[in-house]
Each structure stands twice: as C-alpha cells, then as structure tokens.
Amino acid sequence: MRHLVLIALVLGLTGQVVGGSEPDKNAPVAGFGGFPISKSLTSMWLAGPDYRARLMVYFHGPEGWHDVKWKVVTHLEKGKPAWAEFRSEKVTLHLWMDLDVGDVEVQTRKFSIIEANTFLVLHVAEPSTPQKIIPLGVFDLPSSAGEPASVLLLRANPDLVSRIKKEISGDSGR
C-alpha cells in the first residue's frame, strides 16, 4: 500500500470557494495529485478548485523507482504561478503553471498550455541518461474528486495509452 502514499490533494489554499454554479475552467491552480500507474510509471497533476486537472504528467523510470518516501513541496498562491514538487533522495518531480500567460513547466522545460496539457517524462531516476520530455497533446482532463485524474484520463483515452506504451518501448532501444 506504499504506492498509495502519493495520492495528495490540497485545496482551499487559494481562498477560492467551490460550489454554486459551474466551476470556472480557467480558475487558478488550487491543488495537485499523484498516483502510481504501474511499477515503472507514475503520474502527477496540478488541479483547479473543482478538482479538475489542468496539467497532467506521466513519469517513467526503472521498475520500483517511485516506491520511495516522498516529500511534497508546493506553492499555490492566488494570483501567482503555481508549482508542486514530489522530492525523494534521488529525484524530484516538478510541475509549474502560470495560467495568466498560458505557460507550464515540466521538470525544467517550459511549454505552452495551448500546445499540450499532457506529457510523458522518460528516464526518471536514471542518472546516466538525460530525461526526455514528450508533449502528448491537449486533452479534456478529468476531475479527481472520485478516482485519480491520471487513471481516468487513461481509461477514457485508449489512444493515449497506446502512445505512452509506444514512446516507452521505442525509447528502450536508445
């Protein structure tokens, strides 16, 4: 059950209130989450006050790489860029988002949210190989109010699952 330790949602830090009318899809980032998908793949996302993911990233590394103790560090302040990190002894998973300008950062690379809101990072926890960050496209990201948003996204998009598998297997022959 150690895998489930990564599940984390932090809401209310922006002072936003959820309820009443339809949530604003452009609301600032108010939370984050993470969930292990397999022994070599885990996920992390930034979410709005409605629990809907705004940025989704899947991280792939050697088997068991994410079954470690994580420290969670975040900055989720209304009106400022938001970021969250999962830190372990050997690796840091970093997401950053500024909805005012439409920029996101995955690990250390910036992208436009208009071009992609879903990414795959290969070679996590492999110090001898540079990480490879792959934009996977723009998806209608789900809410994680009931189940992890990363699992729901994969379940709703079999083509995304195929693409992730293809990128992982295609890169294994480096």
Buried (B, 14 or more C-beta within 10 A) or exposed (E): EEBEBBEBBBBEBBEBEBEEEEBEEEBBBBBBBBBBBEBBBBBBBBBBBBBBBBBBBBBBBEEEBBBBEBEBEBEBEEEEBBBBBBBBEEBBBBBBBBBEEEBBBBBEEEBEBEEBBBBBBBBBBBEEEEBBBBBBEEBEBBBBEEEBBBBBBBEEBEEBEEBBEEBBEEBEEE
